[in-house]
Amino acid sequence: MKHKLFTILLSTILLASSNVLSASAQVETPSMSTEIASMRQLRLVTPNVPITGVVEVPMDDVTYRSEEMAVMNNTTGTLVPWTHADATISKEIPIHIETNIPTANTEAMLDKNTATFANFPLQGEGDTQATLVIGTGGSQITANSFTLSLDTHVVRPKTVKIRAYLGVEETTILASTPMTSNTVTFPQTTSDHWTITFDYDQPLRITEFTMPQIGNPIIYKKAVRFVAQPSQTYTVYFDSNYPVNGSNKDDAPNLVRAKDVTIVQAGKPQQNPSFRALDTDNDGWFDGSDNCPSVANPDQKDENKNGIGDACDDFDADGIINTIDNCSNDYNPDQRDSDGDGIGDACDTAESRFTEAHPWIPWVGIGFAGIVLIALFAMTAKEGKKR
């Protein structure tokens, strides 16, 4: 008997747990399915990472009309947090530096590490002259300034002079000038070979040398980041047809600042077989191409050709769309309608408001006219009898 009761109790608990899990799945599934169904395209990602970490999937090779995305962990069947890793990059031409000081270690000026430096010691008594020869390997660059980053407790050079090859001869761009700042400006010049000469009277240590290049091509990098687990695969869904709730993008702000990021390549883009175009207002036009996605307008009429259908446009700019504006051509943000006839006071005719607000007045007028007619008729009849 005890075993039977225990079996019944255990079965009841398991059944209740199953119902709870089932209910939970039923709550989560619609949101997830809506998220996935909104995306036109997908691509598979197999990170093959040895440990859990942030991965970045380049998206430069695909075109999508919306920033909405979703990342699915195929192993667990759940959506994971993600974020965009887009960037605008100026494609600079690499430069190299040579100097007349053999022990200077010029590579340290281009390694983007302020802990290393090129050392220019004093040579004998008085001022020492150091020359930096900036080369590009034959590619022309355009510049109008350079900046020296110096080691701590190091003073800048006393003077600077700049020459550059223009055509077949070296030309002075900046005559010997006192250095009053770590950034030196000069007339904009295009060259592939620059000679910069410093005079200094104290040991000089330059940690970084930068010469911003003008007019270089701009690269627009598109990518998506998320945290990947070892031995698991993922699907990146993108190119959303309509905005959806439940996106995990906002849950992953730290991914933008992540230091150790692994770049992984994704498979070729494919059509999402789960994609369902949405027609919110059921007017026969999918939201992606509907000029009024929230207001039914099967005719898609757009009088002012601004891309917004007349049904949801706001002609009078009073903050109320035409469909529900009681004066669509007259500015009336308060929508006042004194007589309650559905026409705002701003465009209702003044002659009709009083009677519309007091509908009994016309009846009084009709009644009074009737009384007058009856009185006239009675007087006429009485006059006839006297005759």
Number of C-alpha atoms within 10 A of each C-alpha: 6 7 8 9 10 11 12 12 12 12 12 12 12 12 12 12 12 12 12 12 12 11 11 11 11 11 11 12 12 11 15 19 13 17 24 27 22 25 29 21 23 24 18 19 22 16 21 13 16 10 10 11 15 21 23 24 20 18 20 11 10 12 11 15 11 13 10 21 26 26 28 21 17 14 11 11 10 13 20 19 18 28 23 21 18 16 11 10 12 14 12 14 12 11 16 14 19 16 18 12 17 10 11 20 17 23 17 20 25 19 14 13 11 15 10 18 24 22 20 23 17 16 14 7 7 11 15 18 18 21 18 18 17 19 19 16 12 9 13 14 22 16 18 16 17 15 15 19 18 20 19 9 8 13 15 23 24 16 16 21 19 21 17 21 17 16 10 6 7 14 14 14 20 16 12 15 14 14 16 12 11 14 13 19 13 13 10 11 18 19 19 19 20 23 21 17 19 21 21 21 17 18 15 23 23 23 24 23 21 15 17 15 17 16 12 14 10 11 11 11 14 17 16 20 26 23 15 24 19 13 13 15 17 24 18 23 25 26 20 24 22 19 16 17 9 14 19 15 18 11 12 16 13 12 22 17 9 12 9 10 16 15 14 15 15 19 12 11 17 12 12 18 12 14 19 16 17 17 18 17 17 15 18 14 21 19 20 15 10 22 24 26 22 15 17 21 20 14 12 17 15 16 11 11 9 10 14 18 23 23 20 20 22 20 18 17 15 18 14 21 17 20 15 12 22 23 25 22 15 16 18 20 14 12 18 15 17 15 18 12 13 14 18 21 21 18 15 17 10 9 8 10 16 12 12 15 13 10 11 10 13 12 10 11 11 11 12 12 12 12 12 12 12 12 12 12 12 12 11 11 11 11 10 9 7 6 5
